[in-house]
Amino acid sequence: MKLASKSDRFRQESTRQLRVGQTLRAAISEIFTKMEYYHPLLENLFIAVSDVKITPDLRLATAFVILPNTAKQKEMIRLLQELSPKIRHLIATKVSLKYLPEIRFAVDDTTDAITNMESLFSSLTTSDQI
């Protein structure tokens, strides 16, 4: 299963897509921070929602999440996918939309990219000093 990248499917977003995405991000973040849905594997796990991207037809939303444990990221994403209908139901109680998009989850890889870039820059400065 290939994990989605932010730039893969979503090019230029309309104002409506941005507004709906931010509304969904706030609702999903609230569900995770207030632990409104209990699952034993999600207990004591901090999940941050960095972004939500919406398709132009507003039927599919991809929530990019930051998970602390890199070893179990695929397992956690799979679990979130299984819980997606229940999470969507909780979102429906918080958000007033004509049609609530299907929610998919993907790992936000921007923090990994930043870490890699920082290590590259630090290795460049170290090699310059030698």
C-alpha atoms as an extended CHARMM CRD file, in Angstrom:
* protein
*
       130  EXT
         1         1  MET       CA              0.0000000000        0.0000000000        0.0000000000  PROA      1               0.0000000000
         2         2  LYS       CA              1.5440000000        3.2620000000       -1.1180000000  PROA      2               0.0000000000
         3         3  LEU       CA              1.1690000000        6.1200000000        1.3120000000  PROA      3               0.0000000000
         4         4  ALA       CA             -0.2320000000        9.2930000000       -0.1830000000  PROA      4               0.0000000000
         5         5  SER       CA              1.9100000000       12.3390000000       -0.5750000000  PROA      5               0.0000000000
         6         6  LYS       CA              0.4860000000       15.8120000000       -0.2000000000  PROA      6               0.0000000000
         7         7  SER       CA              1.4240000000       16.8080000000       -3.7250000000  PROA      7               0.0000000000
         8         8  ASP       CA              0.3120000000       13.5890000000       -5.4630000000  PROA      8               0.0000000000
         9         9  ARG       CA             -3.3810000000       14.2000000000       -5.9590000000  PROA      9               0.0000000000
        10        10  PHE       CA             -3.9680000000       17.7900000000       -4.9530000000  PROA      10              0.0000000000
        11        11  ARG       CA             -2.6630000000       20.6100000000       -7.1040000000  PROA      11              0.0000000000
        12        12  GLN       CA             -4.2560000000       24.0210000000       -6.7170000000  PROA      12              0.0000000000
        13        13  GLU       CA             -6.9260000000       24.1110000000       -4.0980000000  PROA      13              0.0000000000
        14        14  SER       CA             -9.9270000000       26.3640000000       -4.2760000000  PROA      14              0.0000000000
        15        15  THR       CA            -10.9700000000       28.5660000000       -1.3870000000  PROA      15              0.0000000000
        16        16  ARG       CA            -13.8160000000       26.1750000000       -0.6900000000  PROA      16              0.0000000000
        17        17  GLN       CA            -11.4560000000       23.1870000000       -0.5200000000  PROA      17              0.0000000000
        18        18  LEU       CA             -9.1810000000       25.0710000000        1.8750000000  PROA      18              0.0000000000
        19        19  ARG       CA            -12.0850000000       26.1270000000        4.0880000000  PROA      19              0.0000000000
        20        20  VAL       CA            -13.5860000000       22.6240000000        4.2720000000  PROA      20              0.0000000000
        21        21  GLY       CA            -10.1320000000       21.1330000000        4.8460000000  PROA      21              0.0000000000
        22        22  GLN       CA             -9.4160000000       23.4510000000        7.7680000000  PROA      22              0.0000000000
        23        23  THR       CA            -12.8520000000       22.7370000000        9.2580000000  PROA      23              0.0000000000
        24        24  LEU       CA            -12.2660000000       18.9920000000        9.0290000000  PROA      24              0.0000000000
        25        25  ARG       CA             -8.7270000000       19.3230000000       10.4290000000  PROA      25              0.0000000000
        26        26  ALA       CA            -10.0770000000       21.1560000000       13.4640000000  PROA      26              0.0000000000
        27        27  ALA       CA            -12.8110000000       18.5440000000       14.0130000000  PROA      27              0.0000000000
        28        28  ILE       CA            -10.4500000000       15.5680000000       13.6420000000  PROA      28              0.0000000000
        29        29  SER       CA             -7.8620000000       17.2080000000       15.8990000000  PROA      29              0.0000000000
        30        30  GLU       CA            -10.5200000000       17.8020000000       18.5370000000  PROA      30              0.0000000000
        31        31  ILE       CA            -11.6140000000       14.1520000000       18.3720000000  PROA      31              0.0000000000
        32        32  PHE       CA             -8.0420000000       12.9700000000       18.9370000000  PROA      32              0.0000000000
        33        33  THR       CA             -7.0740000000       15.5030000000       21.6120000000  PROA      33              0.0000000000
        34        34  LYS       CA            -10.2460000000       15.0380000000       23.6520000000  PROA      34              0.0000000000
        35        35  MET       CA            -10.1290000000       11.2640000000       23.0790000000  PROA      35              0.0000000000
        36        36  GLU       CA            -13.7790000000       11.2170000000       22.0540000000  PROA      36              0.0000000000
        37        37  TYR       CA            -13.3130000000        7.7990000000       20.5280000000  PROA      37              0.0000000000
        38        38  TYR       CA            -11.6770000000        5.0750000000       22.5770000000  PROA      38              0.0000000000
        39        39  HSD       CA             -9.6000000000        2.2970000000       21.1240000000  PROA      39              0.0000000000
        40        40  PRO       CA             -6.9880000000        0.4030000000       23.1990000000  PROA      40              0.0000000000
        41        41  LEU       CA             -4.2240000000        0.9470000000       20.6130000000  PROA      41              0.0000000000
        42        42  LEU       CA             -4.9110000000        4.6860000000       20.4750000000  PROA      42              0.0000000000
        43        43  GLU       CA             -4.7480000000        5.0520000000       24.2500000000  PROA      43              0.0000000000
        44        44  ASN       CA             -1.7670000000        7.1630000000       25.4060000000  PROA      44              0.0000000000
        45        45  LEU       CA             -0.9050000000        7.9580000000       21.7980000000  PROA      45              0.0000000000
        46        46  PHE       CA             -0.6200000000       11.5640000000       20.6940000000  PROA      46              0.0000000000
        47        47  ILE       CA             -1.8860000000       12.0090000000       17.1410000000  PROA      47              0.0000000000
        48        48  ALA       CA             -1.4740000000       15.4120000000       15.5210000000  PROA      48              0.0000000000
        49        49  VAL       CA             -3.3450000000       16.3040000000       12.3510000000  PROA      49              0.0000000000
        50        50  SER       CA             -1.1070000000       18.5740000000       10.2930000000  PROA      50              0.0000000000
        51        51  ASP       CA             -3.2990000000       19.0460000000        7.2450000000  PROA      51              0.0000000000
        52        52  VAL       CA             -6.4280000000       17.8330000000        5.4890000000  PROA      52              0.0000000000
        53        53  LYS       CA             -6.5600000000       17.9120000000        1.7020000000  PROA      53              0.0000000000
        54        54  ILE       CA             -9.8540000000       17.6510000000       -0.1630000000  PROA      54              0.0000000000
        55        55  THR       CA            -10.4910000000       16.5490000000       -3.7370000000  PROA      55              0.0000000000
        56        56  PRO       CA            -12.1270000000       19.1890000000       -5.9750000000  PROA      56              0.0000000000
        57        57  ASP       CA            -15.5050000000       17.4180000000       -5.8040000000  PROA      57              0.0000000000
        58        58  LEU       CA            -15.3240000000       17.5110000000       -1.9570000000  PROA      58              0.0000000000
        59        59  ARG       CA            -16.0160000000       13.7670000000       -1.7520000000  PROA      59              0.0000000000
        60        60  LEU       CA            -12.6620000000       12.5260000000       -0.4630000000  PROA      60              0.0000000000
        61        61  ALA       CA            -10.5030000000       13.9970000000        2.2900000000  PROA      61              0.0000000000
        62        62  THR       CA             -6.9990000000       12.8680000000        3.1780000000  PROA      62              0.0000000000
        63        63  ALA       CA             -5.9420000000       13.7060000000        6.7220000000  PROA      63              0.0000000000
        64        64  PHE       CA             -2.1800000000       13.8880000000        7.1360000000  PROA      64              0.0000000000
        65        65  VAL       CA             -1.2430000000       12.8170000000       10.6550000000  PROA      65              0.0000000000
        66        66  ILE       CA              1.9710000000       12.9750000000       12.6320000000  PROA      66              0.0000000000
        67        67  LEU       CA              2.5610000000        9.8450000000       14.6770000000  PROA      67              0.0000000000
        68        68  PRO       CA              5.2910000000        9.6190000000       17.3150000000  PROA      68              0.0000000000
        69        69  ASN       CA              6.3860000000        6.0070000000       16.8360000000  PROA      69              0.0000000000
        70        70  THR       CA              7.9180000000        5.4810000000       13.4080000000  PROA      70              0.0000000000
        71        71  ALA       CA              8.1130000000        1.7010000000       13.8360000000  PROA      71              0.0000000000
        72        72  LYS       CA              4.3330000000        1.3050000000       13.9830000000  PROA      72              0.0000000000
        73        73  GLN       CA              3.2280000000        4.0320000000       11.5710000000  PROA      73              0.0000000000
        74        74  LYS       CA              1.8110000000        1.6800000000        8.9390000000  PROA      74              0.0000000000
        75        75  GLU       CA             -0.0520000000       -0.2820000000       11.6020000000  PROA      75              0.0000000000
        76        76  MET       CA             -1.5080000000        2.9110000000       13.0930000000  PROA      76              0.0000000000
        77        77  ILE       CA             -2.5640000000        4.2200000000        9.6810000000  PROA      77              0.0000000000
        78        78  ARG       CA             -4.2460000000        0.8820000000        8.9650000000  PROA      78              0.0000000000
        79        79  LEU       CA             -6.0730000000        1.1420000000       12.3020000000  PROA      79              0.0000000000
        80        80  LEU       CA             -7.1690000000        4.7060000000       11.5830000000  PROA      80              0.0000000000
        81        81  GLN       CA             -8.4690000000        3.5550000000        8.1870000000  PROA      81              0.0000000000
        82        82  GLU       CA            -10.5270000000        0.8570000000        9.9130000000  PROA      82              0.0000000000
        83        83  LEU       CA            -11.8780000000        3.3990000000       12.4000000000  PROA      83              0.0000000000
        84        84  SER       CA            -12.5490000000        5.9620000000        9.6730000000  PROA      84              0.0000000000
        85        85  PRO       CA            -16.3480000000        5.4070000000        9.4780000000  PROA      85              0.0000000000
        86        86  LYS       CA            -16.6880000000        5.8900000000       13.2400000000  PROA      86              0.0000000000
        87        87  ILE       CA            -14.4470000000        8.9600000000       13.1820000000  PROA      87              0.0000000000
        88        88  ARG       CA            -16.4870000000       10.2860000000       10.2630000000  PROA      88              0.0000000000
        89        89  HSD       CA            -19.6550000000        9.8520000000       12.3220000000  PROA      89              0.0000000000
        90        90  LEU       CA            -18.1020000000       11.8940000000       15.1490000000  PROA      90              0.0000000000
        91        91  ILE       CA            -17.0650000000       14.5730000000       12.6500000000  PROA      91              0.0000000000
        92        92  ALA       CA            -20.6590000000       14.7490000000       11.3840000000  PROA      92              0.0000000000
        93        93  THR       CA            -21.8140000000       15.7640000000       14.8560000000  PROA      93              0.0000000000
        94        94  LYS       CA            -19.3290000000       18.6710000000       14.8710000000  PROA      94              0.0000000000
        95        95  VAL       CA            -19.4200000000       19.9390000000       11.2880000000  PROA      95              0.0000000000
        96        96  SER       CA            -22.3430000000       21.1790000000        9.2600000000  PROA      96              0.0000000000
        97        97  LEU       CA            -21.7500000000       20.1730000000        5.6550000000  PROA      97              0.0000000000
        98        98  LYS       CA            -24.1900000000       19.0930000000        2.9580000000  PROA      98              0.0000000000
        99        99  TYR       CA            -22.0390000000       16.0490000000        2.2710000000  PROA      99              0.0000000000
       100       100  LEU       CA            -19.3180000000       14.8240000000        4.5910000000  PROA      100             0.0000000000
       101       101  PRO       CA            -16.3620000000       13.4970000000        2.5840000000  PROA      101             0.0000000000
       102       102  GLU       CA            -14.8920000000       10.0400000000        3.0300000000  PROA      102             0.0000000000
       103       103  ILE       CA            -11.9090000000       10.3440000000        5.3710000000  PROA      103             0.0000000000
       104       104  ARG       CA             -8.5930000000        8.6720000000        4.6170000000  PROA      104             0.0000000000
       105       105  PHE       CA             -5.4550000000        8.8830000000        6.6860000000  PROA      105             0.0000000000
       106       106  ALA       CA             -1.8460000000        9.1990000000        5.6060000000  PROA      106             0.0000000000
       107       107  VAL       CA              1.4310000000        9.8160000000        7.4100000000  PROA      107             0.0000000000
       108       108  ASP       CA              2.7090000000       13.3610000000        7.1080000000  PROA      108             0.0000000000
       109       109  ASP       CA              6.2640000000       12.9200000000        5.9290000000  PROA      109             0.0000000000
       110       110  THR       CA              7.2750000000       16.5900000000        6.0450000000  PROA      110             0.0000000000
       111       111  THR       CA              8.8220000000       16.2400000000        9.5100000000  PROA      111             0.0000000000
       112       112  ASP       CA             11.0020000000       13.3770000000        8.2470000000  PROA      112             0.0000000000
       113       113  ALA       CA             12.0750000000       15.4700000000        5.2760000000  PROA      113             0.0000000000
       114       114  ILE       CA             12.9710000000       18.3890000000        7.5620000000  PROA      114             0.0000000000
       115       115  THR       CA             15.0020000000       16.0930000000        9.8180000000  PROA      115             0.0000000000
       116       116  ASN       CA             16.8660000000       14.6840000000        6.8140000000  PROA      116             0.0000000000
       117       117  MET       CA             17.6060000000       18.1680000000        5.5040000000  PROA      117             0.0000000000
       118       118  GLU       CA             18.8770000000       19.3180000000        8.9110000000  PROA      118             0.0000000000
       119       119  SER       CA             21.2130000000       16.3240000000        9.1290000000  PROA      119             0.0000000000
       120       120  LEU       CA             22.4920000000       17.0380000000        5.6180000000  PROA      120             0.0000000000
       121       121  PHE       CA             23.1450000000       20.6830000000        6.4770000000  PROA      121             0.0000000000
       122       122  SER       CA             24.9030000000       19.7610000000        9.7060000000  PROA      122             0.0000000000
       123       123  SER       CA             27.0950000000       17.2490000000        7.8660000000  PROA      123             0.0000000000
       124       124  LEU       CA             27.9650000000       19.9260000000        5.2940000000  PROA      124             0.0000000000
       125       125  THR       CA             29.0190000000       22.3970000000        7.9760000000  PROA      125             0.0000000000
       126       126  THR       CA             31.0040000000       19.6900000000        9.7690000000  PROA      126             0.0000000000
       127       127  SER       CA             32.8560000000       18.6960000000        6.5860000000  PROA      127             0.0000000000
       128       128  ASP       CA             33.5730000000       22.3710000000        5.8060000000  PROA      128             0.0000000000
       129       129  GLN       CA             35.2800000000       22.8200000000        9.1760000000  PROA      129             0.0000000000
       130       130  ILE       CA             37.6850000000       19.9210000000        8.6190000000  PROA      130             0.0000000000
